[in-house]
Structures are given as structure tokens and as C-alpha cells.
Amino acid sequence: MFKKYFDFFENYVLNLPLEDSLKNVILNKDFINRNPEFYIYYPLFFAEGLDVNLDKLENLCIAGYLYYESSIFLDKILDDGFDKEKLFVSLICQKETIKILTDIFGKDSKFWKYWNQRRNEFIKATDLDKELFLEKEISNSKYFILAD
């Protein structure tokens, strides 16, 4: 299953109007191999029983993995400091994700309400992460709030 959905992802990235160096960062095999392979086809776990067009499902897998990569790159920037290449790649991945998701869900669907809710939770989590980093010991309750 990984190979099939990775091929969809790879073809999408290779056809983007980007410099090869940026495509190589997005398609970096070391990065991909260090992460759980199911992220490349994660939406399939929720597709059973839904009336979903196969083409849309493939694109949803691509969008999901692009957003996953974007989140990892942003997290690295927040943890390790500014990195121009990681920032550009993260922004590219986010833009492509939004293009695909808008094509699938449209502009005015409930999906975007939940998207904005998760984005706001992510912002709060980054603030809490910085706050907890300064503490010598983190209580379970604070860690659970961050994990949530």
C-alpha cells in the first residue's frame, strides 16, 4: 500500500513548478523512511464505508502527507531556529495542501471550520511547548494538555 500511495505523492511533487532542490527536500527518502509509513496513506483509515471518489481519496492522501511534512518542518524551525530552506518547503507544502483540500471540499464547507480550530490549537500548543521547555519538571497534567 505504501508504494502505491507514495507513487501518487511523488508524481504530484515531481510535477510541481519548483526547483529540483526543493522537490528533493520534499521527496527526501531519509526523511520519509524515518517516519511512520502510514502517514502517506493515513486518510484510507477513515475512508471505509464512505462514498468517496478514488481520485479524491488519492489527492487527500497527498494533501495529508504534504501537511504532515509541513508540520514537521515548522516544528524543527520552532525547536532549532530559523532555517530558510525548511521555511520555504513548509510554506510550499502548506500551499499545495490547501489547493488540494479546496478542490476536494470547496471554500465554504464545514471542513475549514475544523481546519481553523486545529490551527488555533496548534498555535496554543507551540506557546505551551516553549513555556514547558523552561521548566525543570513537567507535571503530568501539563504534559497531557500539551499532548492533547
C-alpha positions as CSV (number, residue, x, y, z in Angstrom):
1,M,0.0,0.0,0.0
2,F,2.8,2.4,0.9
3,K,4.4,2.1,-2.6
4,K,1.2,2.8,-4.4
5,Y,0.4,6.0,-2.4
6,F,4.0,7.1,-2.3
7,D,4.0,7.0,-6.1
8,F,0.9,9.3,-6.2
9,F,2.7,11.6,-3.9
10,E,6.0,11.5,-5.8
11,N,4.3,12.2,-9.1
12,Y,2.4,15.1,-7.7
13,V,5.6,16.7,-6.3
14,L,7.7,16.0,-9.4
15,N,5.1,17.9,-11.5
16,L,5.1,21.0,-9.3
17,P,6.7,24.1,-10.8
18,L,9.6,24.1,-8.3
19,E,13.3,24.0,-8.4
20,D,14.6,20.4,-8.2
21,S,16.4,21.2,-5.0
22,L,13.1,21.9,-3.3
23,K,11.4,18.9,-4.8
24,N,14.3,16.8,-3.4
25,V,13.7,18.1,0.1
26,I,10.0,17.2,-0.1
27,L,10.8,13.8,-1.5
28,N,13.8,13.1,0.7
29,K,13.9,9.3,1.2
30,D,15.8,9.6,4.6
31,F,13.0,11.8,6.0
32,I,10.3,9.6,4.6
33,N,11.9,6.4,5.9
34,R,12.4,7.9,9.4
35,N,8.7,8.5,9.7
36,P,5.8,6.0,10.0
37,E,4.9,4.9,6.5
38,F,1.1,5.1,7.3
39,Y,1.2,8.9,7.1
40,I,1.5,8.6,3.3
41,Y,-2.0,6.9,3.2
42,Y,-3.5,8.0,6.5
43,P,-6.9,9.0,5.1
44,L,-7.5,5.4,4.0
45,F,-8.1,4.5,7.6
46,F,-11.2,6.7,7.6
47,A,-12.5,6.0,4.1
48,E,-14.1,2.7,4.5
49,G,-17.9,3.0,4.3
50,L,-17.8,6.5,2.9
51,D,-18.8,7.3,-0.6
52,V,-15.5,8.8,-1.7
53,N,-14.3,9.1,-5.2
54,L,-11.0,7.3,-5.6
55,D,-9.3,10.2,-7.3
56,K,-10.3,12.5,-4.4
57,L,-9.0,9.9,-1.9
58,E,-5.7,9.7,-3.6
59,N,-5.5,13.5,-3.6
60,L,-6.5,13.6,0.1
61,C,-3.6,11.2,0.8
62,I,-1.2,13.6,-1.0
63,A,-2.6,16.6,0.9
64,G,-2.3,14.8,4.2
65,Y,1.3,13.9,3.7
66,L,2.2,17.4,2.4
67,Y,0.7,18.9,5.6
68,Y,2.5,16.3,7.7
69,E,5.8,17.3,6.2
70,S,4.9,21.0,6.6
71,S,4.2,20.5,10.3
72,I,7.5,18.6,10.9
73,F,9.5,21.3,9.1
74,L,7.7,24.1,11.1
75,D,8.3,22.2,14.3
76,K,12.0,21.9,13.5
77,I,12.2,25.7,12.9
78,L,10.5,26.3,16.2
79,D,12.8,23.9,18.1
80,D,16.1,24.6,16.3
81,G,15.8,28.1,15.0
82,F,15.3,29.7,11.6
83,D,16.1,27.7,8.5
84,K,15.3,29.3,5.2
85,E,15.0,26.1,3.2
86,K,12.8,24.4,5.8
87,L,10.6,27.5,5.9
88,F,10.2,27.6,2.1
89,V,9.5,23.9,1.9
90,S,6.9,24.2,4.7
91,L,5.2,27.0,3.0
92,I,5.1,25.2,-0.3
93,C,3.7,22.1,1.3
94,Q,1.0,24.1,3.1
95,K,0.1,25.9,-0.2
96,E,-0.2,22.7,-2.1
97,T,-2.2,21.1,0.7
98,I,-4.7,24.0,0.7
99,K,-5.0,23.8,-3.1
100,I,-5.9,20.1,-2.9
101,L,-8.2,20.5,0.0
102,T,-10.1,23.4,-1.5
103,D,-10.5,21.3,-4.7
104,I,-11.9,18.4,-2.6
105,F,-14.1,20.3,-0.1
106,G,-14.7,23.7,-1.7
107,K,-14.2,27.1,0.0
108,D,-17.3,27.2,2.2
109,S,-17.5,23.7,3.8
110,K,-17.5,22.8,7.5
111,F,-14.1,21.3,6.9
112,W,-12.5,24.8,7.0
113,K,-14.1,25.5,10.4
114,Y,-12.3,22.4,11.8
115,W,-9.1,23.4,10.0
116,N,-9.1,26.8,11.7
117,Q,-9.9,25.2,15.0
118,R,-6.9,22.8,14.7
119,R,-4.7,25.7,13.5
120,N,-5.6,27.7,16.6
121,E,-4.9,24.7,18.8
122,F,-1.5,24.3,17.2
123,I,-0.6,27.9,17.9
124,K,-1.6,27.4,21.6
125,A,0.4,24.2,21.7
126,T,3.6,25.9,20.4
127,D,3.3,28.6,23.2
128,L,2.8,25.9,25.8
129,D,5.7,23.9,24.4
130,K,8.0,26.9,24.8
131,E,6.7,27.5,28.3
132,L,7.2,23.9,29.4
133,F,10.7,23.8,27.9
134,L,11.8,26.3,30.5
135,E,10.5,24.2,33.4
136,K,12.8,21.6,35.1
137,E,10.0,19.1,35.6
138,I,6.7,18.9,33.8
139,S,3.7,17.7,35.6
140,N,1.6,15.0,34.0
141,S,-1.4,17.4,33.8
142,K,0.6,20.0,31.8
143,Y,2.0,17.3,29.6
144,F,-1.4,15.9,28.9
145,I,-2.7,19.4,27.9
146,L,0.2,19.7,25.5
147,A,-0.3,16.3,24.1
148,D,-4.0,17.0,23.6
